[in-house]
Amino acid sequence: MKKLLLFFAALLPCFLAYSQEADDTGSYVDVQIIPRFEFNPYFTPGGSGDGSSGYSFGNSSLYTLVEGAISDHVSFTLSNHWLKATSGFMSETADLYKSTLYSNTTNWLDIATVDFSFGNWTFTIGKDCLATAGFEYEPWDVDVDFLLIGDTPLLTSYLWYNLPCYQWGGKIAYSIEEHTSLAIQMATSPFGERPFASGQYSYSLQWKGNYGPFSNIWSVSALQRPDGGFEPLIALSQQLELGDFTAGFDWYNTADVDFDDDDCACELLRGNTFRPRVAWAPSEKFDMGVVGNIYTRTGELYDLNAGAFFHYFPIEAIQLHAAFGWDLNTAALTAMAGIKVNLHIFQR
């Protein structure tokens, strides 16, 4: 594992140096620093809950993103999560680095991949997002809005918030024209303590389609547990675009992620997650939407929450955002306001 980390750390400067000298028109590099800050208070109205209240800093964080190519056939991506301040800046940031050599939790390295593309085939190696779940896994983490009521996420699903989805491995994808992509992936398991050393792996099949106004991301995954068994994860996500409106619906065959005594992911809680969502983007300056999460287990309601988000872009690099939501189990209301800045510090 250490050799892999050193390999990718050494590989990126080589890519950057080569991209400056290469004459191939396919070569480029784009380096971004992306700070994000937000404030997220919540409270339980009197009489409907226990009267608890609190706050977090939501998705406040500092990321860097490096994307580039050294030719028409070889590209690379590096996404780092340097600072985290959901509830405690020092402790949560320290945890990112303490978890460096673990795969059952998140750390400072989200993505470090190299893609080799030849015709309709793309081969990806490195640390990447598991080829599972739906459209909520498509944005970069720093672009995701979520609200928190204690440890309960709104706007995102329990699966997105609790599953360590960035794992080491490889993926093969085949594109059929420009509308269909089929992928198979083998990666380390999010339930294994150490990547590769634990000997636990995940296997995924994914179908992405884009057919006019309709698009989908369907996947089937098997995530290996410490006892050697596998957790099945099925995700069916579909989306419809009509003018300025986008409507979507996701279904996962799990309600939540279970954790062991060390607060590490260890298995899925069987059930269902239903995610209806509608977004409206009338211009490049503004967009808004509503998202619901409905969870069931053993035929009963496990939790239900809903929220709305708003984005405003005074200039291209700056996003001002706000959100509010409500959760059934906690009977709490929550709101959030913040800012995100995309700083392109180097482009070639």
N, C-alpha and C positions, 0 to 999 in steps of 0.2 A: 504493500500500500504506500509506504513512504517513497518507494521508487517511482510509483505512478504520479504522486504529487510532485516530486522533483522533475519528472519528465515533462509534465504540462507546464510547470513554472519555467522550465528552461526553453520549452518550445515556443511560447508566445513571443519573447523578444526576437527570436529568429524570424518568426512570421513578420513582425513589425519591420525589422531591418530589411528583409527581403522585399517587402511591399514597397519600400522607398526606392529600391533599385530596379525592380522588375519593369520590363517594357510591355508586358501583357496587359491589354486593355481591361482584363477581368480583375486586376489587382486593385485593392483599396483597403483603407482602414478607417474606422470611426471610433473615437474614444469619448465616452461620456462620464461625467460625474453627476449623480442624481440624488440630491438631498430632498427629504420629505419630512414635513412636520405637521402634526395635527393634535387637537385636544378633543377628548371624547368623554364627557360626563354622562352619568346615568343615574336614575332614581326610580324608586317604586312609590307611586302615589299612595297616600294614606288610605287604609281600608282594603286595598286590593292585594297587598303583599306584606312583607315584614318591615316595610319602611326603610330598607337599606338603600344606600346611595354610595357613589364613589366616582372614580374617573380613571381613565388611562390615557396614554398618548397614541393609541391605535397603531397605525402602520408607520409611525415616525422612525426614520432610518436613514442610512447613507449607503448608497450603492454606487458601484462603477460598472459600466457596460462597455465591452470592447467587441466590435464586430468587424470582420474583414475577410479578405480573400487574397491568396497569393497567385491564383490563376483562375481561369474559367472553371476549373474542375476541383479546386481545393479551397475551402473556406473554413473559418474558425469563429468561435464565440466564447467569450469569457465574461461571466457575471459574478460579481462579488458583493457580499452583504457585510459591510465593514462595521456598522454601528446599528444598534437596535435599542429602542426606548419605549416599548409598549407600556411597561409599568415601572421599571427601574433601569435607568441608563447604564450604570456601572455593572450591575449583576448580569443583566441580559446580554450586554456586549461581551462581557467576560465568558459567558456560556457559549457564545459563538465560536470562540477560540479553544475553549476546553473540549469542545465536541469535534475537533478537527479530524480525528481518526475514527470517528463513530459513524454508523450508517442508520441507527435507529432514532436519530434526532437531526435537527438542522445545524449547519455551521456557516462559517464565513464564505465558503465556496459553494455557490449554487450550481453554476454551469461552467464546464470547461470541455468543449467539444471540438472535434475536427471532422468536417464533412468532405467526403470524396464523391463527386457526382460524375457519372458517365452515362450519357443518354437519359433513359428513363429511370436509372438506378441511382440511389444515394446511400452511401455507407457512412454511418456515424459512429465514432468511438469517443469515449471519455465519460465525464459526469454530466448527466442529462436528466430531464424530467421523465418520469415513468410515462410510457405511452398508454395512459389510462384516463378515466374521467372525461369531462366534457369541455365546453367552451370556457368555463371559468378557469381552466388551466392554461389557456392560450396567452393572456397578458403576462408581462414581466411582473414579478412579485411587487416591485415598487409602484406599479401602476394599479394595484388592486385596492379597492375601497373595502374596508370592513369596519364594523362597529363591534364593541365588546361590552358585555355586561358581566363583570367578573371574568370567568373563563369561557363564557358562551359567545360564539361569534354570530353576527348577523351580516347579511348581504352575501357572505360566502357560506359554503356548507361546512359541516363538521369535518367531512372528509378532506376538503381543501386545507382547512386550518390545522388539523391534527396529524395528517399523514406525512411523514418525511419523504417527499416525492422525488428528491434529487439523489440519484444513485449512479454508481459506476457500471458501465457496461457497453454494449454495442447494439446498433439498430440497422436493419436493412429495409429500405422503402422503395417501392416501385410505383411510378406514376403512369396512369393511363390517360393519354392526352393531357389536358389541363384541368380535368374535372375530378379525377379520382386518384387517391393515394392509399396504398396498402402497405402496412409496416409490420414487421416482426421484431421484437426486442428481447434481449436477455440482459438482465442487470442484477446488481446486488439487491437483497431484500431489505425493505424498510423495517423489518422486524429482526434483522440480524444485528448484533452489537458491533461487530467489526466487519468492514467490507472485505470480501474474499476470505479473510481468516476465519470467519464464522461458518463459511461453507453454505450459506443460505442465499437463494437467488429468487428472482421474480421473472416471469415470462408473460409477454403481452402480445396480443394481436390487435391491430387498430385499422379502422377504415375511416378515412376522411373524404367527404364528398362535397362538391360545390356545383350545383345544378341550377343555374339561373338564380331565382330568388330563394331557392331551398339549399340548405347546407346541413351537414351532419358530421358528428364525430362519434363513432361507435367503437367500443373496445371490450375485450375480454382479457383478464389478467389472472395469474395465479401467483400469490405472494407467499413465500415459504416462511413458516413459523419456526421458532427455536426447537420445537419437538419433532421437526421434520415434515409435518403435515403442511397443507397449503390452504390459504384463504382465497376463495374465488371472489373476484371483483368484476362486476359487469356494469358498464356505463353506456347509456344510450342518450345522446344529446342531439337535438335538432333545432334548427333556426330558420326563420322566415323573414326576409327583408322586403318591405313594401314602402317604396319612397323613402321618407325620412324615418320610418318606424322599423324596428327590429323586434320580433317576438321569438321567444325560445322556450324550450321545456327540456329539462334534464331528468333522468331517472338513474339512480344508483341502487344496487342491491345490498346496501349497507346503511345503517343509521348513524354510526359513529365509529371511532377508533378507541380500542381499549388500551389502557396503560398498565405497566407493571409497577412494583413497589418503588422502582427507581425513576418513575415518571417517564419511561420510554415506551414507545409504541410496541405492542406485542401481539395484537390480533384485531380483527374487525368485529364490530357488533352487528350481527345479522339483522336485517330489517330492510327498510326502504327510505330513500331520500327522493323527494319530488321538488323540483326547482322551476317554477314558472317565472318568467321575466319579460319585461317590455321596456324598450329604450326608444328615445326620440332624440334625433340629432338634426335640427333644422339648419345648422350652419357649422362652420369650422370653429366658431367662437363659443358655442354652447351646446351641451347635451345633458340629458337627464333620463332617469329610469326608475323602475320599481322592481324589486326582487322579493320572492317568497321562498321559504324553506319549510317543507312539511316532512316530518320524520315519523315513521311508524316502526314498532317492534311487536312481535307476537300478536299482530292484529290490533294493537292499541296505539293510540297517539303517544309518541315519545317526546316530541317537542314541536313547536310551530313558531315561526317568527317572520316578520316582514319589514321591509324598509325601502327608502327612496334615496337616490343620490343625485347630485347636481355638480356639473363641471363647467367652469368658465375659463377661457383662455384670453387674457388681455393682450398678450403677445404669444408667439408660437412656443417659446421656451418655458412659459410660466402657466401652471394650472392652479386655479383656486377652486377648492371643492368643499362640499358640505353634504351631510347625510343625516337621516334620522330613522329610528326604527322602534319596534316593540317586540317583546318576547313573551310567550305564553307561560312557560314554566316559572320564570322569575317575576312575572307580572310587572316588568320594568320597562321604562321608556329611556331612550338614549339618543344622543345627537353628537355630531362631529363637525368640525370645521378645520381646514388646513390649507397648506400650500405645497406644491411640488415644483421643482425647477430642474429642467434638463439642460445641463451645461456641456456643449460640445467643445471639448478642450483641444481636440486634434482631429483633423480630417484630411485624408489624402486619397 
